Amino acid sequence: MSLVVTDTLEDERVEFTADGDVTLYVCGLTVSDDPHLGHARLWFHADVLHRWLEHVGYDVRHVENVTDVNEKITARVGERDDWAAERDVAETFTATVFDAMRGLNLLRAEVYPRVTEHVPEIVDLVETLIERGYAYESNGSVYFDVTSFDEYGKLSNQELDALEAQGEPDERSEKRNPSDFALWKADGVSETAAREHAKHDHGAETPDGETWASPWSEGRPGWHVECSAMSTTHLGDTLDIHMGGRDSVFPHHENEIAQSEAATGEAFARHWLHVGLLEMDGEKMSSSIGNFWTVPDALDELGVNVVRTFYAGAAYRSEQALTEETIAEAEERWERLSRTYDRAVEALDSTESRAKAADDDLREAVATARDDFAAAMNDDLNLREATAALLDLTDAVNRHVDANSDSAYDYRGLREAVEAFAALGGDVLGLQFESPSEGDVDLAGELVELVLDVRETEREAGNYERADELRDALQEVGVEIEDGPDGATYRFE
């Protein structure tokens, strides 16, 4: 069965097609604040799509941009002593985004292009659009003429004459049509925009952000043109998949299509996949509203496996509610998977696991789980049903272990079950299963760190002889200690 996805452009389910490597562009985050679970929902579904495509044999070239030029970023300049410029703010939150991505066990993209690294490509794209008659200069700014692109509105299913004005109010006198959008903005961020998004009092001096030289003015790129320049630079004129949040369909992705196809004459993306919003307290999770849960806080409280199991509880294309009930369900589902995986590993590695013991029901359950999992994933990435297939397998494994605890376990059947959990739950859903032996290593590491903390306390108190005794005791049990300027590090010998 081939993968079927819900394509926003076609407004229906379509069969996924790609020639050779799959090019996947994910519309990334504007780094103006800490990432929250609403942002991470897109990351998770893009990650699972990436994992599934690789699982079925594709090589995936995954690119996800970092928008590090934006009035929301500029508005935070001066909020902290070390935020003296727009880049300082952007670097701070880019680091928190990458930390959150690693904490969520996301596969790394091939590249994370930043706007500040691609201004020459942006300028080249804007020049092409002017030369081809799709854009015009006005008072040092450049705007895309939406009336020049016949298919404008095809992604969001809007008629041109029904469109609302785009951009800031100060742009309207410069534009031919209210719905034209900026490709290049003369000067920096306006004082009005900086103050509108500020979370502190700027006082008399309002930051105006970084600017670059261009043929039209010293200025800044427009928001929409950035993604077109970065995606085509790294993935070519036509993408296989463009993925983003549903709230970006219009105007952002609509404008990406217009400017990209106008510049290249080629289809911009073969498939458009949009992830529904995450809701909390009945509203879209949003930093501006204040109803959000940051990724680090959620990971600290729930752990990566519960967070990922939660996201797998709803279809990517639908909205999802973050409630006590949905979190509790995710916790229960992960506990069932984890507990059963551990039981299977323990039984598999026990002396009661035998080569000639055969449980046809267990082996059939493994095969059925794999088939059902694949069918669910190919059915528009139906993660809830895919997870259900693994939960059905837990029932079969537990029945086998319970029924044979006083006799012999089916070694082959248990091995196939463990491999299925690892391949489908681990490699595809990104869950981090941990065998009992691996758990013991983690516990040993925690104990070593506890001893090192005690040793450091003794050193600070001047009790160097006692500190050396603790170091020697650790070395005797196979833990090598190395003291450095940033504290002690260790490794198991």
N, C-alpha and C positions, 0 to 999 in steps of 0.2 A: 504493500500500500504506500502510495506517495504522500508526502507531506502536503496538507491542505491548510491554508491560512486565510484569515479575514483581511482582505486588502481594502484599505480605506479609499483608494482611488477608484477601484472597480465597484466599491460598495457592495461586495459579496465575497463569499468564500471562493478561492481559486486554488488551483494546484501550483505549488511552488516549483519554479524552474530556474536552473542556473547552468551556465556553460563553464565547466571547470571549477576553479576556485570561486567561493562565494565571497562577495564583497558586502560587508555589513557596516553601515554607518549609524551610530547612535548619537542622537542629538543631546549633547552633554550639558553640564550645569554651568550657570553663571556663578562664579565663585565670590559671592558677596556675603555668605553666612555659613554657619555649620550645616552640613547635610542632614536631612531628616528622613524618616521612613517613607515619606511620599516620594522623595527623589529616588530612594533606594529601590522602590517597587519597579521602576523602569530598568534600573541596573540589573535587578534579579532576573526579570523576564528576558532581557537581552542576553544575559549570561547563560540562561537555560537554553535559549534558541541556539546560541553559539555552541554549547556543549552537545546538543542533540544533532546538529548538522555535522559536527565532527564524528559523533558516534556512528552515524549512518554512512560515513565515508568521505565527506567533503573536507577540503582544506578551507579554512575560514580566515579571511583578512578583515579584521575587526578594527575599526577606527572610531574613537570617541573624542569629541572636541572639548576643550576647556575655554569657556568664554571669560577672558580676563580683562576685557575692556567693556565697561558698562557704567551707566550713571549710578546704579545702586552700589557699585564698588567705590566709585569716586566719593559718594556721599558719606562714606565711613572714614575717609582720610581725616586724621587728627583725633579720632575717637580714642586711640591709644597712643602713647608716646612714640612707639616704634612704627606707627602707621603715618609716615610723613608724606607718602605719595601713593597713587593708585596701585602701583606695582607691589608695594608693601602689603596692602590689604589683600590683593589677589594671591600673593605667595602664601600668606597665612592660611587662607581658606582652601587653596589648591592642596596644601599639605594635609589639611583635615579631610578633604575629599578622598585623597589617595589612601590615607589611613583607614577611612571607613570602607573603601572598596576592598582593601586587603582583609579587614576584619570580617567582611561578609563572604569571604572565600570566592571572590569573583576571578574568573580567568582574566589575565592581563590582555588588553587590546594590543594590536600591533604597534600603535602609536597614539599618543594623546596630544594632538596639535593644539597650540594656543594661538589666539588671535594676534597677540603681540609678535609672534614669530612669522606671521603670514600677511603682513601689511603689503609687501610688494605684489603678492599674488592677488590680493584684493584690489589694488589699484589697477593691475592689468585687466582684471575682470570688468571693472567699471569702465575702463577705456574701451574695451571690446563692445560693451553694451551701448556706449555713446556712438561708436563708429557704425554699429548696425542699426541705429535709429530707434533703440528701445529706451534710451535714457537721455537726459538733458541736464545741462549745468544751469544753476540759478544762484547768483550772489555767492559763488564759491562752493555751494553745495551741489550735489548731483542726485537726481530723483529718477526712479523707474516710472515710465509712463504706462500705467496698467492698460490703457486703451489700445496700446500698440501690440499687446500679446493676446491673440484671439481666444486662447483657451484659459484666460485668467478666471479663476473661480472653480476650476474643474475638480480640485481636491475637496474643497469645502462645500461644493454644490451651491454656490452663490451666483446670482446674476450681477453683472457689473454695475448696473444702474441702481442696485439695492445696497451697494456697499457703503459702509460708514467711512468717515474720514480716518486716515491713518496718521500716526506721528504726533508730535507736540504741536500745540496751538501756534507757536511762533513760526512753524513751517508753512502754514496755509497760504500766506501771501506770496510765497516763493513757488508754489506748485501750480501746474496746469490743471490738475484734477485733485479734489480733496482726498481721493483714495490712492494717489501716487505715494510711493514710499521712498525713504532716503537710502541711497547707496553710499553716500559720503556727506558728512556734515562739516561745514566750515566752523573753525574755532573749536573750543572745548565744550565741556558740559555746561549747560546754562545754569545760572544761579537758581532759577526756579526748580529745575529738575534735581539739582544737588540738595536743595533744602527740603524738597518733597520727600526724598528717600532717606534723609538723615535720621540717625538714631541719637544724635547729640546736637548741642548748640555749636554751630560753626563760628558764631560771633560775626565780626565784620568781614573776615576774609573767607570767602566760600571757595573750596577747591574746584578747579575746572578740568582736572584730569589730563592725561597725556595726549599729545597731538603729534601728527606726522606730516611731512611735506607731501604734496601731491600736485599734479598739473593744474588743479583748480583752486587749491587753498591749503593752508596749514589747518589740518582738521583731524577727524576721526571716522572710522568706518561705520556705516549703518549696521544695525543689528543683524538683519537677515542675510546680507551679502557675505558675512563671515563664514557661515556654514557652507555655502556653495563653493567658496574659494578653498576652504580646507578639505572638504570631502573630495572634490575633483583633483586637487593636488596629490592626494595620497591614494585614491581609489579609481581615478579615471572619470570620464564624462558620464558614464552610466553605472549606477549602483545596482546591485542585485536587491538589497534590502535597505530601506531607510526606516529607522525606528525612532519613536519619540513618544512623548506624553500626548494624550488626547487634547489637552489645552493648548497645544502648539499647532494644531491643524491650521487654524487661521488666527493671525495673519502669517505666522512665521513660516510654516511649511508651504503654504500657498505661494508665498513670495519666493521661497527657495526654488520651487518648480519654475516659476516665471522667469527669473533672472538666469537660472542655469540653462534651461532649454532655449531661451532667447540667445544666449551667448554661444552655445555649442551646436544647436540644431538637432540635438539628440535627446531621447527620453532620459530624464534625470534619474529615475529609479523604476525598476521593474515591479517592485512590491513595496507598499507603504503599510507598515504595522504600527498601530497606535495603542498605547497602554492606558487603561482607564485610571481614574484618580483614586487616591487613597483618602478615605473620609474618616474624620474623627469628630465626635460630638455632632454628627449630622452635617458637617461642612468639610469642604476640601481641606486637607492638611496643608498649612501654609505658614511660612515664617512671618508674613505680614499680618496674618490674622492672629497668630500666637498659639494656635492649637496644634502644636507639633511635638514630636518625640525624636530627639536627635539619634542618629545611628549609634554613636558610642554609648549613650545612655541605655538604649534598647539592648545592645549587645551585652552590656554589663549586667543587666537585669535578667535577660531571657537566654542569652547565648545564641550563637550563630545558627545552630540547628533548629531551634524553635522559630527564629525569625524567618528562616528560609522555608520551613514547613508551613508557617502562616501564609506567606506569599503564595505557596503552591495550593492553597485552599480555594482560590478563585481564578477564573479565566482572565488572561491578560487584557482582553478587550473590554471587560466590564469594570464597573466601579467595585471597590472593596472597602469594607468597614473594619476599622480597628476598634474592637470592643473587648471587654473582659471575656465574653463568651468565645469570640473567635481566637483569642490568645489561648484560652484554656483548651480549646479543641486542638490547636497546634501543639501544645505541650503534651497532651495525651497521645496524639499520633506519633510524635517524635519518641516519646517514652516507649511506646509499643515497638517501634522499629529498632531503637537502640538496645532495648532489653533482649529482644529476640535475636538480634545479631550477636550479642555477647553470648547468649545461651548456645547458639549454633557454633560459634568458635570454640567455646569450652568443650562442647560435646565432640566436635571434630578433632580436637587436639587430645582428647582423653584416650586412655588405653582401651576403652570400650567401643571405640570407633573401628569397625572392621571392614575389610575389603569385600567379603562375601555376604555381608548383611545388606539386603536390598529392600527398599520400601518404594514400591511402584507409585503409591499415592504421592509421596514426597517428591519424587522425580517428575511426575506429571504436573504437580503444582508449580514446580520451578519453571517448566516449559510454558505452562499456561500464564504464569506471571510475566514472563518475558514477552509473550505474544500480546497479552492485554496491555502491557506497558507501552509497547511499540504502537499498537493501534490507537491508544489514547494520545500519545505524543503526536502522531501523524494527523490526528483529528484536531487540527488547530491548536496544538500544544495544550491539550486538556490535562493539566497537571493534577487536578483533583482526582480524576479517574486513574491517572498514572500512579499516584500515591496509593490509591485504593488497591491497585494490583499488588503493590508491595505489602500492604497490610493483609491482603488475603494470603500472601506467602508466609507472613508471620504466623498465621493460624496453623498452616500446614507444618511449619517447623516445630511449633510448640506441641502440636499433637504427636509428632514423631518423637521428640525428646521425652515427653511425658510417658508415652507408651513403651519406650525402650530403656528407661533409666535403670532397669534391673537386668537387662539383657545386652544387646549389641546395637550400636548405632550404625546407620547406613553412611559409611564414609563418603562414598561418591555423591549421594544425594545431598548430604550436608555441605560438601565442598561446592557443589553447584549452587546451592542456596546462598552460601556466603559470597560466592562470586557474583551472583545476581544482585544481592544487596549492594556490593561494592561498585559494580558496573552501572547499575541503573540509579540507585539511590545516591551513590557517591559521585561517580563520574558525570552523570547526567543532571541530577537534581542538586548536586553540589553539597550534599550532606556529608558530615565528617564522622564516619563510623570509627570507633576506637575499640580494638580488641582488648581483653583484660590485661595482656602483657604490655600493650602500649599505655594503658591507664596506669600501670605500675610505674612506668618510666616517668610519666607526668607527676605522679605523687612523689617519686624520688627527687625530681627536680625541685618541687615545692619545699621538701624537707631540707635540701641543700641550701636553698635560698634563705630559709629560716635560720639555719646555722650560721650562714654568712652574715645575716643581720645581727645576730648575737655577737659574732666575732667583731663586727665593726663597732658595736656598742662598747665592747671591752677595749678596743684600741683607742676609741675616743676618751675613755676613762683612764687611759694610761696603763691598763692591765695587759701589757704586751706579751707577757709569758703565757697568760691564759688564752690570748688570741692565737698565739703560735700553737698551743696545744689543740685548739679547735681545727686549725689548718692541717696539722699533722694527722688528726683523727680522720678527717675527710680523705686525705691522701691514702691512708691505710685501707680504706674501703673502696679505693678506685676512683676518687674524684680529684682531678688535677686543678689546683687553684692558681690563678695568675692575677697579681695586683697591678692595677694601672691607675692613671690619673683620674679616671672616671669611676673608680671603685674596682671591686674584685669580680672577675669572671671565672667560670668553671666549665669543665667538660669531663664526661665520663671516659675513663681510660679503657 
